[in-house]
Amino acid sequence: MKDWFATLQPRERLILMAAALLLVPLLIYLLIWEPVSKEVGSLRTSVNAGQQQVAWLQQASSEARALQASGNAVTPASNVSLITAVETSAAERNLRSYLKRIEPQGSNKISIDIDDAAFDDIIHWISELQTRYGATVAQFNASRSDQPGRVQARLVITRGQ
């Protein structure tokens, strides 16, 4: 390589050395500096997002502790019988007319047949039963009705088991 370089004209040597002087910093920038710089920026963004999450979680945690200490935490109305809870909440949600059969299976278990009700309304009703009365769905079967968005459903609701 040295012999080859020595055979070049002085002008060619100068051009080659100038190109090398420009190429080395360019390669250092492209292969080292730019990837590291991008990664640092990405990590800063991740850290900021993480810090915001931590701040939100700390705030939510302190609010939860305050609610718990004040005794204002939402507790299910477990003093209401399950059959009463089902009847009342179904009437409030305008689902009572769709309940074709309600069959108690003990004090904490009920089987319900629903005919041609809106699926979304059933899901909201079940959510209300869970949050307001502490009931859970042990079984849920649904099949499409002739009308879009409506279903025939059979569910078993339990509480305290």
C-alpha positions in Angstrom: 0.0 0.0 0.0 2.9 2.3 0.8 4.5 1.6 -2.5 1.3 2.3 -4.3 0.9 5.6 -2.5 4.5 6.6 -3.3 3.8 6.0 -7.0 1.0 8.6 -7.0 1.5 12.1 -8.2 1.8 14.7 -5.4 -1.6 16.2 -6.5 -3.3 12.7 -6.3 -1.7 12.1 -2.9 -3.1 15.5 -1.6 -6.6 14.6 -3.0 -6.5 11.2 -1.3 -5.4 12.6 2.0 -8.1 15.3 1.9 -10.7 12.7 1.1 -9.5 10.5 4.0 -9.6 13.5 6.4 -13.2 14.1 5.3 -14.3 10.5 5.3 -13.0 9.6 8.8 -15.2 12.2 10.6 -18.1 11.4 8.4 -17.9 7.7 9.2 -17.5 8.4 12.9 -20.6 10.6 12.8 -22.7 8.1 10.8 -21.6 4.9 12.5 -21.2 6.1 16.1 -22.5 9.6 16.9 -25.9 9.6 15.1 -27.1 6.1 16.4 -26.1 7.0 19.9 -27.7 10.4 19.7 -31.0 8.8 18.4 -31.0 6.3 21.2 -30.4 8.9 23.9 -33.3 10.9 22.5 -35.5 7.8 22.6 -34.4 7.0 26.1 -35.2 10.5 27.3 -38.7 10.2 25.8 -39.2 6.9 27.6 -37.9 8.3 30.9 -40.2 11.3 30.6 -43.2 9.0 29.9 -42.2 6.8 32.8 -41.9 9.8 35.2 -45.4 11.0 34.2 -46.8 7.5 34.9 -45.1 7.4 38.3 -46.5 10.8 39.1 -50.0 9.8 38.1 -49.7 6.5 40.0 -48.5 8.4 43.2 -51.4 10.8 42.9 -53.9 8.0 42.4 -52.4 6.0 45.3 -52.7 9.0 47.6 -56.3 9.5 46.5 -57.1 5.9 47.1 -55.5 6.0 50.6 -57.5 9.1 51.4 -60.7 7.5 50.2 -59.9 4.4 52.2 -59.1 6.4 55.3 -62.3 8.4 55.0 -64.4 5.3 54.6 -66.0 6.6 51.4 -64.9 3.6 49.4 -67.6 2.1 47.2 -68.8 -1.2 48.6 -71.3 -3.5 46.9 -74.8 -3.4 48.3 -74.5 -7.0 49.6 -77.4 -6.6 52.1 -79.8 -6.7 49.2 -80.9 -10.2 48.1 -79.5 -11.3 44.8 -83.0 -11.8 43.2 -83.9 -8.3 44.3 -80.7 -6.9 42.9 -81.4 -8.6 39.6 -85.0 -7.5 39.4 -84.2 -3.9 40.4 -81.2 -3.3 38.2 -83.0 -5.0 35.2 -86.0 -2.6 35.7 -83.6 0.4 36.0 -81.9 -0.6 32.7 -85.2 -1.3 30.9 -84.3 -4.9 30.5 -87.1 -6.4 32.7 -89.3 -7.1 29.8 -86.6 -9.2 28.1 -86.0 -11.4 31.2 -88.0 -14.5 30.3 -87.1 -16.7 33.2 -85.4 -16.0 36.5 -84.7 -19.2 38.5 -83.1 -18.9 41.9 -80.7 -21.8 42.7 -80.2 -21.1 46.3 -79.7 -17.7 48.0 -76.6 -16.8 46.1 -77.1 -18.2 42.6 -79.6 -17.3 39.9 -80.1 -18.6 36.4 -81.6 -16.1 33.9 -82.9 -16.4 30.4 -82.9 -13.3 28.3 -84.9 -13.1 25.0 -84.0 -10.7 22.1 -82.2 -8.0 24.2 -79.5 -5.6 23.0 -76.1 -7.1 23.7 -74.6 -3.8 24.8 -77.5 -3.3 27.3 -76.9 -6.8 28.8 -73.2 -6.1 29.2 -73.8 -2.8 30.9 -76.4 -4.4 33.2 -73.9 -7.2 34.2 -71.3 -4.5 34.9 -73.7 -2.7 37.2 -74.6 -6.0 39.0 -70.9 -6.5 39.6 -70.0 -3.0 40.8 -73.2 -2.2 42.7 -74.2 -5.6 44.1 -71.0 -7.6 44.2 -72.4 -10.2 41.8 -70.3 -12.2 39.3 -71.2 -14.1 36.2 -70.5 -17.8 36.6 -71.8 -18.7 33.1 -72.7 -16.7 30.0 -74.1 -18.1 26.8 -75.4 -15.9 24.0 -76.7 -16.5 20.5 -77.6 -14.0 17.8 -81.1 -12.9 17.3 -82.6 -12.1 13.9 -82.0 -8.4 14.5 -78.4 -7.0 14.5 -77.0 -6.3 17.9 -79.6 -8.3 19.7 -79.1 -11.7 21.4 -80.8 -14.6 23.2 -78.8 -15.2 26.4 -78.6 -17.5 29.4 -76.5 -16.5 32.4 -75.8 -17.8 35.8 -75.1 -15.1 38.4 -73.6 -15.7 41.8 -72.6 -13.7 44.8 -70.4 -14.5 47.8 -69.0 -17.8 46.7 
